[in-house]
Amino acid sequence: MTQRPRENMASIRAYQPQDRSAVYDICVRTGNAGADARHLTSDPDLRGHVYVGPYLHLCAGLAFVLEDAGEVVGYVVGADDTATFVARYRTSWLPRLAASHPPLGRSSLTPDECLLDVLHRPERLLSPYLAEYPSHLHINLLPQAQGQGHGRALITELCHALRACGSRGVHLGVAYRNTRARGFYAHIGFHELYRDAEGVHLGRRILVQGDRGL
Ligand SMILES: CC(C)(COP(=O)(O)OP(=O)(O)OC[C@H]1O[C@@H](n2cnc3c(N)ncnc32)[C@H](O)[C@@H]1OP(=O)(O)O)[C@@H](O)C(=O)NCCC(=O)NCCS
Protein backbone atom coordinates (compact mmCIF):
# COMPACT_ATOMS: atom_id res chain seq x y z
CA MET A 1 0.00 0.00 0.00
CA THR A 2 1.42 3.42 -0.92
CA GLN A 3 1.68 5.82 1.97
CA ARG A 4 0.06 9.20 1.49
CA PRO A 5 2.27 12.14 2.45
CA ARG A 6 1.00 13.91 5.53
CA GLU A 7 -0.74 17.18 4.86
CA ASN A 8 1.54 20.19 5.07
CA MET A 9 4.62 17.99 4.83
CA ALA A 10 7.70 20.19 4.76
CA SER A 11 9.17 20.75 1.34
CA ILE A 12 12.22 22.39 -0.16
CA ARG A 13 11.90 25.18 -2.70
CA ALA A 14 14.02 27.90 -4.22
CA TYR A 15 14.49 31.03 -2.12
CA GLN A 16 12.22 33.97 -3.00
CA PRO A 17 12.88 37.60 -2.02
CA GLN A 18 9.86 37.56 0.31
CA ASP A 19 11.63 34.86 2.41
CA ARG A 20 14.42 37.24 3.38
CA SER A 21 13.18 38.25 6.81
CA ALA A 22 12.33 34.64 7.76
CA VAL A 23 15.80 33.52 6.71
CA TYR A 24 17.42 36.33 8.70
CA ASP A 25 15.29 35.35 11.70
CA ILE A 26 16.27 31.65 11.50
CA CYS A 27 19.90 32.69 11.23
CA VAL A 28 19.83 34.49 14.58
CA ARG A 29 17.55 31.96 16.31
CA THR A 30 20.06 29.16 15.56
CA GLY A 31 23.29 31.16 15.35
CA ASN A 32 24.83 30.40 18.73
CA ALA A 33 26.48 27.09 17.74
CA GLY A 34 22.99 25.82 16.93
CA ALA A 35 21.21 27.56 19.83
CA ASP A 36 19.37 30.87 19.99
CA ALA A 37 21.66 33.89 19.56
CA ARG A 38 19.10 36.65 19.89
CA HIS A 39 20.23 37.61 23.40
CA LEU A 40 23.87 37.92 22.33
CA THR A 41 23.68 40.97 20.11
CA SER A 42 21.76 44.22 20.19
CA ASP A 43 21.37 44.37 16.39
CA PRO A 44 19.07 41.47 15.41
CA ASP A 45 20.06 41.76 11.73
CA LEU A 46 23.82 41.82 12.15
CA ARG A 47 24.30 38.04 12.15
CA GLY A 48 22.14 37.78 9.04
CA HIS A 49 24.19 40.47 7.32
CA VAL A 50 27.22 38.19 7.81
CA TYR A 51 25.88 34.70 7.24
CA VAL A 52 22.91 34.99 4.88
CA GLY A 53 22.53 38.50 3.41
CA PRO A 54 25.52 38.35 1.05
CA TYR A 55 24.42 34.95 -0.27
CA LEU A 56 20.86 36.11 -0.91
CA HIS A 57 22.23 39.21 -2.62
CA LEU A 58 25.07 37.66 -4.63
CA CYS A 59 24.01 34.02 -5.23
CA ALA A 60 20.25 33.85 -4.71
CA GLY A 61 20.05 30.94 -7.17
CA LEU A 62 21.99 28.84 -4.65
CA ALA A 63 19.62 29.54 -1.76
CA PHE A 64 16.89 27.06 -0.81
CA VAL A 65 14.31 27.16 1.95
CA LEU A 66 12.40 24.49 3.82
CA GLU A 67 8.74 25.38 4.09
CA ASP A 68 6.25 23.74 6.44
CA ALA A 69 2.59 24.75 6.54
CA GLY A 70 3.42 27.96 4.69
CA GLU A 71 6.19 28.92 7.10
CA VAL A 72 9.89 28.99 6.29
CA VAL A 73 11.57 26.79 8.93
CA GLY A 74 15.03 26.28 7.48
CA TYR A 75 17.43 27.24 4.73
CA VAL A 76 20.71 26.50 3.05
CA VAL A 77 22.75 29.17 1.27
CA GLY A 78 25.97 28.79 -0.64
CA ALA A 79 28.49 30.21 -3.05
CA ASP A 80 29.81 28.13 -5.95
CA ASP A 81 33.12 29.97 -6.36
CA THR A 82 34.28 31.29 -3.01
CA ALA A 83 37.07 33.46 -4.44
CA THR A 84 34.66 35.26 -6.78
CA PHE A 85 32.14 35.53 -3.95
CA VAL A 86 34.69 37.23 -1.68
CA ALA A 87 35.60 39.73 -4.39
CA ARG A 88 31.94 40.55 -5.06
CA TYR A 89 31.23 40.72 -1.32
CA ARG A 90 33.76 43.59 -1.16
CA THR A 91 32.46 45.43 -4.22
CA SER A 92 28.70 44.75 -4.02
CA TRP A 93 27.74 43.71 -0.50
CA LEU A 94 29.81 45.74 1.95
CA PRO A 95 29.04 49.07 0.24
CA ARG A 96 25.34 48.50 1.00
CA LEU A 97 26.19 48.40 4.72
CA ALA A 98 28.86 51.09 4.75
CA ALA A 99 26.64 53.74 6.32
CA SER A 100 24.73 51.54 8.78
CA HIS A 101 27.57 49.18 9.77
CA PRO A 102 30.95 50.87 9.27
CA PRO A 103 34.10 48.98 10.30
CA LEU A 104 35.13 49.44 13.92
CA GLY A 105 38.68 50.67 13.52
CA ARG A 106 39.68 49.18 16.88
CA SER A 107 39.74 45.82 18.64
CA SER A 108 36.35 44.16 19.02
CA LEU A 109 35.15 43.63 22.57
CA THR A 110 31.42 42.92 22.58
CA PRO A 111 29.59 40.19 20.60
CA ASP A 112 28.20 42.93 18.29
CA GLU A 113 31.71 44.20 17.65
CA CYS A 114 33.03 40.69 17.00
CA LEU A 115 30.29 40.13 14.40
CA LEU A 116 31.01 43.52 12.85
CA ASP A 117 34.64 42.49 12.57
CA VAL A 118 33.65 39.24 10.83
CA LEU A 119 31.32 41.19 8.51
CA HIS A 120 34.26 43.25 7.30
CA ARG A 121 36.62 40.28 6.81
CA PRO A 122 35.21 38.24 3.93
CA GLU A 123 38.74 37.08 3.13
CA ARG A 124 38.38 34.69 6.08
CA LEU A 125 36.43 32.55 3.60
CA LEU A 126 39.46 31.99 1.39
CA SER A 127 40.19 28.48 2.57
CA PRO A 128 43.59 27.01 1.67
CA TYR A 129 41.59 24.16 0.14
CA LEU A 130 39.69 26.18 -2.49
CA ALA A 131 41.28 24.29 -5.40
CA GLU A 132 39.58 21.09 -4.25
CA TYR A 133 36.61 22.62 -2.44
CA PRO A 134 35.80 25.89 -4.22
CA SER A 135 32.25 26.22 -2.87
CA HIS A 136 31.00 26.84 0.65
CA LEU A 137 27.65 26.79 2.46
CA HIS A 138 25.66 27.67 5.57
CA ILE A 139 22.66 25.65 6.77
CA ASN A 140 20.25 26.39 9.61
CA LEU A 141 16.95 24.81 10.62
CA LEU A 142 14.64 25.84 13.42
CA PRO A 143 14.50 23.29 16.28
CA GLN A 144 11.10 21.95 15.23
CA ALA A 145 12.44 21.11 11.77
CA GLN A 146 15.58 19.33 12.94
CA GLY A 147 16.17 15.60 13.14
CA GLN A 148 13.80 14.62 10.32
CA GLY A 149 16.16 14.35 7.37
CA HIS A 150 15.62 17.91 6.15
CA GLY A 151 19.23 18.96 6.76
CA ARG A 152 20.50 16.16 4.56
CA ALA A 153 17.86 16.98 1.93
CA LEU A 154 18.77 20.69 1.89
CA ILE A 155 22.45 19.91 1.44
CA THR A 156 21.60 17.45 -1.33
CA GLU A 157 19.56 20.15 -3.08
CA LEU A 158 22.37 22.67 -2.81
CA CYS A 159 25.00 20.20 -3.98
CA HIS A 160 22.93 19.38 -7.06
CA ALA A 161 22.86 23.10 -7.83
CA LEU A 162 26.60 23.45 -7.15
CA ARG A 163 27.33 20.50 -9.39
CA ALA A 164 25.30 22.17 -12.16
CA CYS A 165 27.61 25.21 -11.72
CA GLY A 166 30.59 22.90 -12.28
CA SER A 167 31.78 22.79 -8.67
CA ARG A 168 33.82 19.80 -7.54
CA GLY A 169 33.71 20.33 -3.80
CA VAL A 170 32.17 22.27 -0.94
CA HIS A 171 33.58 23.34 2.40
CA LEU A 172 32.25 24.95 5.58
CA GLY A 173 33.29 26.00 9.05
CA VAL A 174 31.64 24.81 12.26
CA ALA A 175 32.21 25.92 15.85
CA TYR A 176 34.05 23.42 18.05
CA ARG A 177 31.19 23.36 20.55
CA ASN A 178 28.53 22.70 17.89
CA THR A 179 28.87 18.97 18.45
CA ARG A 180 25.48 18.19 16.99
CA ALA A 181 26.29 19.82 13.65
CA ARG A 182 29.74 18.23 13.63
CA GLY A 183 28.15 14.81 14.06
CA PHE A 184 25.69 15.57 11.29
CA TYR A 185 28.38 16.67 8.83
CA ALA A 186 30.56 13.64 9.61
CA HIS A 187 27.56 11.37 9.12
CA ILE A 188 26.79 12.79 5.67
CA GLY A 189 30.36 12.51 4.46
CA PHE A 190 32.19 15.74 5.31
CA HIS A 191 35.74 15.27 6.55
CA GLU A 192 38.04 17.54 8.47
CA LEU A 193 40.37 19.79 6.46
CA TYR A 194 41.93 21.94 9.18
CA ARG A 195 41.24 23.77 12.44
CA ASP A 196 41.77 27.36 13.46
CA ALA A 197 40.54 29.84 16.05
CA GLU A 198 37.12 29.99 14.39
CA GLY A 199 36.44 26.26 14.48
CA VAL A 200 36.73 23.09 12.45
CA HIS A 201 36.78 23.36 8.66
CA LEU A 202 35.25 20.50 6.74
CA GLY A 203 35.05 19.53 3.10
CA ARG A 204 33.16 17.19 0.90
CA ARG A 205 33.68 16.34 -2.75
CA ILE A 206 30.67 16.80 -4.99
CA LEU A 207 30.26 13.42 -6.61
CA VAL A 208 28.65 12.64 -9.89
CA GLN A 209 26.96 9.37 -9.03
CA GLY A 210 26.79 6.49 -6.61
CA ASP A 211 26.50 8.70 -3.58
CA ARG A 212 23.53 8.34 -1.27
CA GLY A 213 23.65 11.80 0.23
CA LEU A 214 24.46 13.91 -2.75
C1 LIG B 1 22.89 20.69 11.99
C2 LIG B 1 21.59 20.61 11.18
C3 LIG B 1 21.73 21.38 9.88
C4 LIG B 1 21.31 19.12 10.85
O1 LIG B 1 20.10 19.02 10.16
P1 LIG B 1 18.99 17.97 10.61
O2 LIG B 1 17.82 18.15 9.75
O3 LIG B 1 18.78 18.10 12.09
O4 LIG B 1 19.72 16.59 10.31
P2 LIG B 1 19.07 15.35 9.50
O5 LIG B 1 17.84 14.92 10.22
O6 LIG B 1 18.94 15.72 8.06
O7 LIG B 1 20.20 14.25 9.68
C5 LIG B 1 20.76 13.61 8.53
C6 LIG B 1 21.49 12.38 9.00
O8 LIG B 1 22.53 12.78 9.91
C7 LIG B 1 22.38 12.05 11.13
N1 LIG B 1 22.77 12.93 12.20
C8 LIG B 1 22.21 14.12 12.54
N2 LIG B 1 22.85 14.64 13.60
C9 LIG B 1 23.82 13.77 13.92
C10 LIG B 1 24.82 13.72 14.94
N3 LIG B 1 24.96 14.72 15.80
N4 LIG B 1 25.66 12.67 14.98
C11 LIG B 1 25.56 11.66 14.08
N5 LIG B 1 24.61 11.62 13.10
C12 LIG B 1 23.77 12.68 13.03
C13 LIG B 1 20.92 11.68 11.18
O9 LIG B 1 20.71 10.55 12.02
C14 LIG B 1 20.61 11.40 9.74
O10 LIG B 1 21.08 10.10 9.41
P3 LIG B 1 20.43 9.23 8.20
O11 LIG B 1 20.16 10.18 7.05
O12 LIG B 1 21.47 8.22 7.87
O13 LIG B 1 19.16 8.67 8.76
C15 LIG B 1 20.37 21.15 12.01
O14 LIG B 1 20.22 20.36 13.17
C16 LIG B 1 20.50 22.62 12.37
O15 LIG B 1 20.13 23.47 11.59
N6 LIG B 1 20.98 22.91 13.59
C17 LIG B 1 21.03 24.30 14.09
C18 LIG B 1 21.88 25.24 13.27
C19 LIG B 1 23.28 24.72 13.05
O16 LIG B 1 23.95 24.24 13.96
N7 LIG B 1 23.72 24.84 11.79
C20 LIG B 1 25.06 24.44 11.40
C21 LIG B 1 26.02 25.52 11.64
S1 LIG B 1 27.67 25.08 11.05
The ligand as an ORCA input file, in Angstrom:
! r2SCAN-3c Opt
* xyz 0 1
  C      22.889     20.690     11.991
  C      21.595     20.609     11.182
  C      21.730     21.384      9.881
  C      21.315     19.123     10.853
  O      20.096     19.023     10.159
  P      18.990     17.966     10.610
  O      17.817     18.148      9.750
  O      18.784     18.102     12.091
  O      19.719     16.586     10.306
  P      19.072     15.351      9.499
  O      17.837     14.920     10.222
  O      18.939     15.717      8.064
  O      20.203     14.254      9.678
  C      20.759     13.607      8.528
  C      21.492     12.385      8.997
  O      22.531     12.781      9.910
  C      22.379     12.053     11.129
  N      22.768     12.934     12.202
  C      22.209     14.121     12.540
  N      22.849     14.644     13.595
  C      23.821     13.767     13.920
  C      24.818     13.720     14.938
  N      24.962     14.715     15.803
  N      25.663     12.674     14.978
  C      25.556     11.664     14.081
  N      24.608     11.624     13.099
  C      23.771     12.677     13.029
  C      20.915     11.679     11.182
  O      20.710     10.555     12.017
  C      20.612     11.401      9.743
  O      21.084     10.101      9.411
  P      20.430      9.231      8.197
  O      20.157     10.176      7.046
  O      21.471      8.220      7.873
  O      19.163      8.672      8.763
  C      20.373     21.150     12.008
  O      20.218     20.362     13.169
  C      20.497     22.619     12.373
  O      20.128     23.469     11.591
  N      20.984     22.913     13.588
  C      21.033     24.297     14.091
  C      21.875     25.238     13.268
  C      23.275     24.723     13.049
  O      23.946     24.242     13.964
  N      23.722     24.842     11.785
  C      25.060     24.436     11.398
  C      26.024     25.525     11.644
  S      27.669     25.082     11.052
*
